[in-house]
Amino acid sequence: MTRPTKIDHGIETWINEHKGWERAGNGAIARTYDLGTFPAAVAFVVKLGMLAEKHDHHPDIDIRFKTVRVLWTTHDAGGLSLLDFALAEASDKLAG
């Protein structure tokens, strides 16, 4: 398996173009979603987990009642890779 390539440029532009996303520590991007109810938050996490498993790329996830914080980074690359941005966009689609 090829090691993912770390992305160092264009991160701020991407964040500015994707509402709700922010830089997080350790070279990651994060977003908190308000899903409205606890069952909706859990359902979102299940869908996100299936997506992550399909791509063998797993985010940090924190559920707090009706909110879910998702953090994407590529540990193997030591920061962000193209896959992080693609899965962040997919996360937005899953959240609706």
Backbone as XML, in Angstrom:
<?xml version="1.0"?>
<chain id="A" units="angstrom">
  <residue number="1" name="MET">
    <atom name="N" x="0.839" y="-1.178" z="0.000"/>
    <atom name="CA" x="0.000" y="0.000" z="0.000"/>
    <atom name="C" x="0.889" y="1.249" z="0.000"/>
  </residue>
  <residue number="2" name="THR">
    <atom name="N" x="0.564" y="2.199" z="-0.833"/>
    <atom name="CA" x="1.330" y="3.427" z="-0.948"/>
    <atom name="C" x="0.992" y="4.381" z="0.190"/>
  </residue>
  <residue number="3" name="ARG">
    <atom name="N" x="2.018" y="4.984" z="0.736"/>
    <atom name="CA" x="1.813" y="5.957" z="1.807"/>
    <atom name="C" x="1.156" y="7.221" z="1.231"/>
  </residue>
  <residue number="4" name="PRO">
    <atom name="N" x="0.103" y="7.744" z="1.895"/>
    <atom name="CA" x="-0.554" y="8.963" z="1.406"/>
    <atom name="C" x="0.393" y="10.158" z="1.436"/>
  </residue>
  <residue number="5" name="THR">
    <atom name="N" x="0.166" y="11.091" z="0.537"/>
    <atom name="CA" x="0.980" y="12.290" z="0.450"/>
    <atom name="C" x="0.364" y="13.414" z="1.267"/>
  </residue>
  <residue number="6" name="LYS">
    <atom name="N" x="1.170" y="14.016" z="2.111"/>
    <atom name="CA" x="0.731" y="15.137" z="2.937"/>
    <atom name="C" x="0.498" y="16.366" z="2.057"/>
  </residue>
  <residue number="7" name="ILE">
    <atom name="N" x="-0.587" y="17.082" z="2.328"/>
    <atom name="CA" x="-0.918" y="18.309" z="1.613"/>
    <atom name="C" x="-0.588" y="19.492" z="2.528"/>
  </residue>
  <residue number="8" name="ASP">
    <atom name="N" x="0.210" y="20.423" z="2.023"/>
    <atom name="CA" x="0.573" y="21.598" z="2.814"/>
    <atom name="C" x="0.034" y="22.905" z="2.240"/>
  </residue>
  <residue number="9" name="HIS">
    <atom name="N" x="-0.487" y="22.873" z="1.035"/>
    <atom name="CA" x="-0.951" y="24.095" z="0.388"/>
    <atom name="C" x="-2.450" y="24.003" z="0.099"/>
  </residue>
  <residue number="10" name="GLY">
    <atom name="N" x="-3.101" y="25.139" z="0.074"/>
    <atom name="CA" x="-4.509" y="25.189" z="-0.275"/>
    <atom name="C" x="-5.467" y="24.847" z="0.854"/>
  </residue>
  <residue number="11" name="ILE">
    <atom name="N" x="-4.949" y="24.592" z="2.036"/>
    <atom name="CA" x="-5.807" y="24.178" z="3.151"/>
    <atom name="C" x="-6.733" y="25.313" z="3.576"/>
  </residue>
  <residue number="12" name="GLU">
    <atom name="N" x="-6.184" y="26.497" z="3.736"/>
    <atom name="CA" x="-7.011" y="27.642" z="4.161"/>
    <atom name="C" x="-8.066" y="27.975" z="3.110"/>
  </residue>
  <residue number="13" name="THR">
    <atom name="N" x="-7.716" y="27.871" z="1.844"/>
    <atom name="CA" x="-8.686" y="28.115" z="0.770"/>
    <atom name="C" x="-9.822" y="27.109" z="0.862"/>
  </residue>
  <residue number="14" name="TRP">
    <atom name="N" x="-9.475" y="25.836" z="1.066"/>
    <atom name="CA" x="-10.498" y="24.794" z="1.182"/>
    <atom name="C" x="-11.416" y="25.095" z="2.369"/>
  </residue>
  <residue number="15" name="ILE">
    <atom name="N" x="-10.840" y="25.431" z="3.498"/>
    <atom name="CA" x="-11.635" y="25.737" z="4.696"/>
    <atom name="C" x="-12.574" y="26.912" z="4.438"/>
  </residue>
  <residue number="16" name="ASN">
    <atom name="N" x="-12.070" y="27.940" z="3.778"/>
    <atom name="CA" x="-12.910" y="29.106" z="3.469"/>
    <atom name="C" x="-14.067" y="28.758" z="2.538"/>
  </residue>
  <residue number="17" name="GLU">
    <atom name="N" x="-13.890" y="27.739" z="1.722"/>
    <atom name="CA" x="-14.916" y="27.327" z="0.764"/>
    <atom name="C" x="-15.877" y="26.283" z="1.337"/>
  </residue>
  <residue number="18" name="HIS">
    <atom name="N" x="-15.608" y="25.781" z="2.529"/>
    <atom name="CA" x="-16.424" y="24.719" z="3.130"/>
    <atom name="C" x="-16.863" y="25.151" z="4.531"/>
  </residue>
  <residue number="19" name="LYS">
    <atom name="N" x="-18.047" y="25.697" z="4.582"/>
    <atom name="CA" x="-18.613" y="26.252" z="5.821"/>
    <atom name="C" x="-18.582" y="25.229" z="6.961"/>
  </residue>
  <residue number="20" name="GLY">
    <atom name="N" x="-18.151" y="25.710" z="8.119"/>
    <atom name="CA" x="-18.167" y="24.884" z="9.323"/>
    <atom name="C" x="-16.869" y="24.161" z="9.623"/>
  </residue>
  <residue number="21" name="TRP">
    <atom name="N" x="-16.010" y="24.002" z="8.619"/>
    <atom name="CA" x="-14.739" y="23.306" z="8.845"/>
    <atom name="C" x="-13.697" y="24.272" z="9.378"/>
  </residue>
  <residue number="22" name="GLU">
    <atom name="N" x="-12.796" y="23.736" z="10.207"/>
    <atom name="CA" x="-11.735" y="24.539" z="10.800"/>
    <atom name="C" x="-10.474" y="23.707" z="10.929"/>
  </residue>
  <residue number="23" name="ARG">
    <atom name="N" x="-9.357" y="24.398" z="11.083"/>
    <atom name="CA" x="-8.108" y="23.694" z="11.371"/>
    <atom name="C" x="-8.165" y="23.205" z="12.803"/>
  </residue>
  <residue number="24" name="ALA">
    <atom name="N" x="-7.684" y="22.016" z="13.012"/>
    <atom name="CA" x="-7.607" y="21.448" z="14.357"/>
    <atom name="C" x="-6.140" y="21.121" z="14.630"/>
  </residue>
  <residue number="25" name="GLY">
    <atom name="N" x="-5.830" y="20.796" z="15.845"/>
    <atom name="CA" x="-4.447" y="20.480" z="16.196"/>
    <atom name="C" x="-3.913" y="19.285" z="15.432"/>
  </residue>
  <residue number="26" name="ASN">
    <atom name="N" x="-2.616" y="19.173" z="15.395"/>
    <atom name="CA" x="-1.917" y="18.055" z="14.768"/>
    <atom name="C" x="-2.225" y="17.900" z="13.279"/>
  </residue>
  <residue number="27" name="GLY">
    <atom name="N" x="-2.388" y="19.015" z="12.575"/>
    <atom name="CA" x="-2.578" y="18.953" z="11.135"/>
    <atom name="C" x="-3.859" y="18.273" z="10.717"/>
  </residue>
  <residue number="28" name="ALA">
    <atom name="N" x="-4.954" y="18.624" z="11.325"/>
    <atom name="CA" x="-6.243" y="18.013" z="11.013"/>
    <atom name="C" x="-7.268" y="19.094" z="10.678"/>
  </residue>
  <residue number="29" name="ILE">
    <atom name="N" x="-8.387" y="18.663" z="10.122"/>
    <atom name="CA" x="-9.545" y="19.526" z="9.934"/>
    <atom name="C" x="-10.695" y="18.929" z="10.731"/>
  </residue>
  <residue number="30" name="ALA">
    <atom name="N" x="-11.562" y="19.805" z="11.238"/>
    <atom name="CA" x="-12.654" y="19.335" z="12.097"/>
    <atom name="C" x="-13.912" y="20.142" z="11.836"/>
  </residue>
  <residue number="31" name="ARG">
    <atom name="N" x="-15.038" y="19.504" z="12.116"/>
    <atom name="CA" x="-16.327" y="20.176" z="12.028"/>
    <atom name="C" x="-17.265" y="19.554" z="13.058"/>
  </residue>
  <residue number="32" name="THR">
    <atom name="N" x="-18.108" y="20.400" z="13.646"/>
    <atom name="CA" x="-19.139" y="19.930" z="14.562"/>
    <atom name="C" x="-20.485" y="20.085" z="13.881"/>
  </residue>
  <residue number="33" name="TYR">
    <atom name="N" x="-21.232" y="18.996" z="13.836"/>
    <atom name="CA" x="-22.560" y="18.973" z="13.235"/>
    <atom name="C" x="-23.605" y="18.929" z="14.335"/>
  </residue>
  <residue number="34" name="ASP">
    <atom name="N" x="-24.661" y="19.703" z="14.196"/>
    <atom name="CA" x="-25.820" y="19.621" z="15.085"/>
    <atom name="C" x="-26.882" y="18.849" z="14.321"/>
  </residue>
  <residue number="35" name="LEU">
    <atom name="N" x="-27.138" y="17.617" z="14.735"/>
    <atom name="CA" x="-28.062" y="16.743" z="14.024"/>
    <atom name="C" x="-29.486" y="16.819" z="14.556"/>
  </residue>
  <residue number="36" name="GLY">
    <atom name="N" x="-29.721" y="17.606" z="15.595"/>
    <atom name="CA" x="-31.079" y="17.838" z="16.088"/>
    <atom name="C" x="-31.543" y="16.921" z="17.201"/>
  </residue>
  <residue number="37" name="THR">
    <atom name="N" x="-31.216" y="15.637" z="17.106"/>
    <atom name="CA" x="-31.620" y="14.666" z="18.128"/>
    <atom name="C" x="-30.492" y="13.651" z="18.338"/>
  </residue>
  <residue number="38" name="PHE">
    <atom name="N" x="-30.538" y="12.977" z="19.465"/>
    <atom name="CA" x="-29.547" y="11.936" z="19.730"/>
    <atom name="C" x="-29.640" y="10.795" z="18.721"/>
  </residue>
  <residue number="39" name="PRO">
    <atom name="N" x="-30.855" y="10.273" z="18.414"/>
    <atom name="CA" x="-30.923" y="9.204" z="17.406"/>
    <atom name="C" x="-30.362" y="9.633" z="16.044"/>
  </residue>
  <residue number="40" name="ALA">
    <atom name="N" x="-30.602" y="10.879" z="15.640"/>
    <atom name="CA" x="-30.063" y="11.361" z="14.362"/>
    <atom name="C" x="-28.540" y="11.431" z="14.416"/>
  </residue>
  <residue number="41" name="ALA">
    <atom name="N" x="-28.000" y="11.832" z="15.559"/>
    <atom name="CA" x="-26.546" y="11.902" z="15.711"/>
    <atom name="C" x="-25.927" y="10.508" z="15.614"/>
  </residue>
  <residue number="42" name="VAL">
    <atom name="N" x="-26.533" y="9.539" z="16.275"/>
    <atom name="CA" x="-26.030" y="8.166" z="16.234"/>
    <atom name="C" x="-26.141" y="7.595" z="14.817"/>
  </residue>
  <residue number="43" name="ALA">
    <atom name="N" x="-27.245" y="7.855" z="14.140"/>
    <atom name="CA" x="-27.417" y="7.372" z="12.764"/>
    <atom name="C" x="-26.347" y="7.959" z="11.849"/>
  </residue>
  <residue number="44" name="PHE">
    <atom name="N" x="-26.048" y="9.245" z="12.022"/>
    <atom name="CA" x="-24.987" y="9.886" z="11.234"/>
    <atom name="C" x="-23.650" y="9.202" z="11.479"/>
  </residue>
  <residue number="45" name="VAL">
    <atom name="N" x="-23.346" y="8.921" z="12.731"/>
    <atom name="CA" x="-22.073" y="8.277" z="13.064"/>
    <atom name="C" x="-21.988" y="6.887" z="12.442"/>
  </residue>
  <residue number="46" name="VAL">
    <atom name="N" x="-23.088" y="6.151" z="12.432"/>
    <atom name="CA" x="-23.091" y="4.823" z="11.807"/>
    <atom name="C" x="-22.801" y="4.945" z="10.306"/>
  </residue>
  <residue number="47" name="LYS">
    <atom name="N" x="-23.469" y="5.878" z="9.635"/>
    <atom name="CA" x="-23.229" y="6.085" z="8.199"/>
    <atom name="C" x="-21.784" y="6.515" z="7.944"/>
  </residue>
  <residue number="48" name="LEU">
    <atom name="N" x="-21.288" y="7.409" z="8.787"/>
    <atom name="CA" x="-19.916" y="7.878" z="8.644"/>
    <atom name="C" x="-18.930" y="6.730" z="8.873"/>
  </residue>
  <residue number="49" name="GLY">
    <atom name="N" x="-19.242" y="5.887" z="9.837"/>
    <atom name="CA" x="-18.393" y="4.729" z="10.097"/>
    <atom name="C" x="-18.331" y="3.768" z="8.920"/>
  </residue>
  <residue number="50" name="MET">
    <atom name="N" x="-19.452" y="3.563" z="8.261"/>
    <atom name="CA" x="-19.488" y="2.696" z="7.081"/>
    <atom name="C" x="-18.668" y="3.302" z="5.941"/>
  </residue>
  <residue number="51" name="LEU">
    <atom name="N" x="-18.790" y="4.609" z="5.751"/>
    <atom name="CA" x="-18.012" y="5.301" z="4.729"/>
    <atom name="C" x="-16.515" y="5.190" z="5.033"/>
  </residue>
  <residue number="52" name="ALA">
    <atom name="N" x="-16.159" y="5.437" z="6.273"/>
    <atom name="CA" x="-14.752" y="5.375" z="6.675"/>
    <atom name="C" x="-14.189" y="3.967" z="6.467"/>
  </residue>
  <residue number="53" name="GLU">
    <atom name="N" x="-14.954" y="2.968" z="6.822"/>
    <atom name="CA" x="-14.499" y="1.584" z="6.667"/>
    <atom name="C" x="-14.300" y="1.240" z="5.194"/>
  </residue>
  <residue number="54" name="LYS">
    <atom name="N" x="-15.198" y="1.718" z="4.349"/>
    <atom name="CA" x="-15.096" y="1.479" z="2.902"/>
    <atom name="C" x="-13.779" y="2.020" z="2.344"/>
  </residue>
  <residue number="55" name="HIS">
    <atom name="N" x="-13.330" y="3.147" z="2.873"/>
    <atom name="CA" x="-12.106" y="3.777" z="2.392"/>
    <atom name="C" x="-10.887" y="3.448" z="3.252"/>
  </residue>
  <residue number="56" name="ASP">
    <atom name="N" x="-11.091" y="2.631" z="4.289"/>
    <atom name="CA" x="-10.021" y="2.271" z="5.228"/>
    <atom name="C" x="-9.299" y="3.529" z="5.738"/>
  </residue>
  <residue number="57" name="HIS">
    <atom name="N" x="-10.128" y="4.518" z="6.098"/>
    <atom name="CA" x="-9.605" y="5.803" z="6.578"/>
    <atom name="C" x="-10.597" y="6.315" z="7.618"/>
  </residue>
  <residue number="58" name="HIS">
    <atom name="N" x="-10.175" y="6.356" z="8.867"/>
    <atom name="CA" x="-11.109" y="6.522" z="9.973"/>
    <atom name="C" x="-10.895" y="7.835" z="10.730"/>
  </residue>
  <residue number="59" name="PRO">
    <atom name="N" x="-11.969" y="8.611" z="10.897"/>
    <atom name="CA" x="-11.862" y="9.884" z="11.609"/>
    <atom name="C" x="-11.949" y="9.694" z="13.115"/>
  </residue>
  <residue number="60" name="ASP">
    <atom name="N" x="-11.581" y="10.722" z="13.840"/>
    <atom name="CA" x="-11.907" y="10.789" z="15.259"/>
    <atom name="C" x="-13.330" y="11.332" z="15.332"/>
  </residue>
  <residue number="61" name="ILE">
    <atom name="N" x="-14.158" y="10.718" z="16.147"/>
    <atom name="CA" x="-15.570" y="11.100" z="16.259"/>
    <atom name="C" x="-15.920" y="11.269" z="17.725"/>
  </residue>
  <residue number="62" name="ASP">
    <atom name="N" x="-16.622" y="12.374" z="18.032"/>
    <atom name="CA" x="-17.060" y="12.656" z="19.395"/>
    <atom name="C" x="-18.549" y="12.977" z="19.355"/>
  </residue>
  <residue number="63" name="ILE">
    <atom name="N" x="-19.366" y="12.169" z="20.043"/>
    <atom name="CA" x="-20.809" y="12.403" z="20.104"/>
    <atom name="C" x="-21.134" y="13.050" z="21.444"/>
  </residue>
  <residue number="64" name="ARG">
    <atom name="N" x="-21.873" y="14.156" z="21.388"/>
    <atom name="CA" x="-22.362" y="14.848" z="22.581"/>
    <atom name="C" x="-23.840" y="15.126" z="22.378"/>
  </residue>
  <residue number="65" name="PHE">
    <atom name="N" x="-24.687" y="14.209" z="22.840"/>
    <atom name="CA" x="-26.138" y="14.298" z="22.706"/>
    <atom name="C" x="-26.535" y="14.431" z="21.249"/>
  </residue>
  <residue number="66" name="LYS">
    <atom name="N" x="-26.806" y="15.620" z="20.758"/>
    <atom name="CA" x="-27.252" y="15.780" z="19.376"/>
    <atom name="C" x="-26.179" y="16.356" z="18.464"/>
  </residue>
  <residue number="67" name="THR">
    <atom name="N" x="-24.975" y="16.556" z="18.987"/>
    <atom name="CA" x="-23.887" y="17.068" z="18.157"/>
    <atom name="C" x="-22.805" y="16.007" z="17.975"/>
  </residue>
  <residue number="68" name="VAL">
    <atom name="N" x="-22.169" y="16.067" z="16.815"/>
    <atom name="CA" x="-21.083" y="15.148" z="16.484"/>
    <atom name="C" x="-19.918" y="15.959" z="15.952"/>
  </residue>
  <residue number="69" name="ARG">
    <atom name="N" x="-18.766" y="15.799" z="16.557"/>
    <atom name="CA" x="-17.540" y="16.455" z="16.063"/>
    <atom name="C" x="-16.733" y="15.398" z="15.313"/>
  </residue>
  <residue number="70" name="VAL">
    <atom name="N" x="-16.358" y="15.745" z="14.088"/>
    <atom name="CA" x="-15.595" y="14.845" z="13.217"/>
    <atom name="C" x="-14.253" y="15.497" z="12.929"/>
  </residue>
  <residue number="71" name="LEU">
    <atom name="N" x="-13.202" y="14.742" z="13.095"/>
    <atom name="CA" x="-11.849" y="15.233" z="12.847"/>
    <atom name="C" x="-11.167" y="14.294" z="11.856"/>
  </residue>
  <residue number="72" name="TRP">
    <atom name="N" x="-10.737" y="14.850" z="10.724"/>
    <atom name="CA" x="-10.040" y="14.078" z="9.698"/>
    <atom name="C" x="-8.564" y="14.466" z="9.659"/>
  </residue>
  <residue number="73" name="THR">
    <atom name="N" x="-7.707" y="13.473" z="9.595"/>
    <atom name="CA" x="-6.275" y="13.638" z="9.381"/>
    <atom name="C" x="-5.728" y="12.307" z="8.886"/>
  </residue>
  <residue number="74" name="THR">
    <atom name="N" x="-4.547" y="12.344" z="8.306"/>
    <atom name="CA" x="-3.897" y="11.120" z="7.839"/>
    <atom name="C" x="-2.629" y="10.932" z="8.649"/>
  </residue>
  <residue number="75" name="HIS">
    <atom name="N" x="-2.694" y="10.062" z="9.617"/>
    <atom name="CA" x="-1.558" y="9.849" z="10.518"/>
    <atom name="C" x="-0.316" y="9.391" z="9.753"/>
  </residue>
  <residue number="76" name="ASP">
    <atom name="N" x="-0.507" y="8.511" z="8.761"/>
    <atom name="CA" x="0.628" y="8.006" z="7.980"/>
    <atom name="C" x="1.373" y="9.113" z="7.250"/>
  </residue>
  <residue number="77" name="ALA">
    <atom name="N" x="0.638" y="10.170" z="6.873"/>
    <atom name="CA" x="1.249" y="11.277" z="6.136"/>
    <atom name="C" x="1.733" y="12.389" z="7.071"/>
  </residue>
  <residue number="78" name="GLY">
    <atom name="N" x="1.350" y="12.317" z="8.326"/>
    <atom name="CA" x="1.739" y="13.356" z="9.267"/>
    <atom name="C" x="0.964" y="14.645" z="9.095"/>
  </residue>
  <residue number="79" name="GLY">
    <atom name="N" x="-0.262" y="14.547" z="8.627"/>
    <atom name="CA" x="-1.099" y="15.731" z="8.415"/>
    <atom name="C" x="-2.260" y="15.402" z="7.500"/>
  </residue>
  <residue number="80" name="LEU">
    <atom name="N" x="-2.631" y="16.331" z="6.664"/>
    <atom name="CA" x="-3.776" y="16.163" z="5.781"/>
    <atom name="C" x="-3.368" y="15.605" z="4.428"/>
  </residue>
  <residue number="81" name="SER">
    <atom name="N" x="-4.224" y="14.737" z="3.892"/>
    <atom name="CA" x="-4.045" y="14.201" z="2.543"/>
    <atom name="C" x="-5.309" y="14.518" z="1.743"/>
  </residue>
  <residue number="82" name="LEU">
    <atom name="N" x="-5.268" y="14.275" z="0.455"/>
    <atom name="CA" x="-6.441" y="14.506" z="-0.388"/>
    <atom name="C" x="-7.650" y="13.705" z="0.097"/>
  </residue>
  <residue number="83" name="LEU">
    <atom name="N" x="-7.403" y="12.517" z="0.643"/>
    <atom name="CA" x="-8.503" y="11.688" z="1.134"/>
    <atom name="C" x="-9.242" y="12.359" z="2.288"/>
  </residue>
  <residue number="84" name="ASP">
    <atom name="N" x="-8.543" y="13.091" z="3.129"/>
    <atom name="CA" x="-9.200" y="13.801" z="4.229"/>
    <atom name="C" x="-10.210" y="14.811" z="3.703"/>
  </residue>
  <residue number="85" name="PHE">
    <atom name="N" x="-9.824" y="15.559" z="2.689"/>
    <atom name="CA" x="-10.728" y="16.560" z="2.120"/>
    <atom name="C" x="-11.921" y="15.897" z="1.430"/>
  </residue>
  <residue number="86" name="ALA">
    <atom name="N" x="-11.668" y="14.816" z="0.715"/>
    <atom name="CA" x="-12.757" y="14.110" z="0.038"/>
    <atom name="C" x="-13.742" y="13.545" z="1.057"/>
  </residue>
  <residue number="87" name="LEU">
    <atom name="N" x="-13.240" y="12.973" z="2.135"/>
    <atom name="CA" x="-14.133" y="12.391" z="3.140"/>
    <atom name="C" x="-14.788" y="13.456" z="3.995"/>
  </residue>
  <residue number="88" name="ALA">
    <atom name="N" x="-14.161" y="14.607" z="4.150"/>
    <atom name="CA" x="-14.828" y="15.722" z="4.835"/>
    <atom name="C" x="-16.040" y="16.183" z="4.015"/>
  </residue>
  <residue number="89" name="GLU">
    <atom name="N" x="-15.867" y="16.282" z="2.716"/>
    <atom name="CA" x="-16.985" y="16.652" z="1.849"/>
    <atom name="C" x="-18.078" y="15.593" z="1.872"/>
  </residue>
  <residue number="90" name="ALA">
    <atom name="N" x="-17.677" y="14.335" z="1.907"/>
    <atom name="CA" x="-18.654" y="13.246" z="2.013"/>
    <atom name="C" x="-19.381" y="13.303" z="3.355"/>
  </residue>
  <residue number="91" name="SER">
    <atom name="N" x="-18.680" y="13.704" z="4.410"/>
    <atom name="CA" x="-19.303" y="13.863" z="5.728"/>
    <atom name="C" x="-20.420" y="14.907" z="5.658"/>
  </residue>
  <residue number="92" name="ASP">
    <atom name="N" x="-20.144" y="16.018" z="4.966"/>
    <atom name="CA" x="-21.166" y="17.057" z="4.812"/>
    <atom name="C" x="-22.405" y="16.511" z="4.109"/>
  </residue>
  <residue number="93" name="LYS">
    <atom name="N" x="-22.203" y="15.724" z="3.087"/>
    <atom name="CA" x="-23.329" y="15.142" z="2.345"/>
    <atom name="C" x="-24.133" y="14.199" z="3.229"/>
  </residue>
  <residue number="94" name="LEU">
    <atom name="N" x="-23.444" y="13.390" z="4.024"/>
    <atom name="CA" x="-24.147" y="12.472" z="4.925"/>
    <atom name="C" x="-24.956" y="13.221" z="5.978"/>
  </residue>
  <residue number="95" name="ALA">
    <atom name="N" x="-24.430" y="14.358" z="6.422"/>
    <atom name="CA" x="-25.118" y="15.138" z="7.452"/>
    <atom name="C" x="-26.351" y="15.855" z="6.894"/>
  </residue>
  <residue number="96" name="GLY">
    <atom name="N" x="-26.354" y="16.031" z="5.571"/>
    <atom name="CA" x="-27.510" y="16.657" z="4.921"/>
    <atom name="C" x="-27.486" y="18.143" z="4.847"/>
  </residue>
</chain>
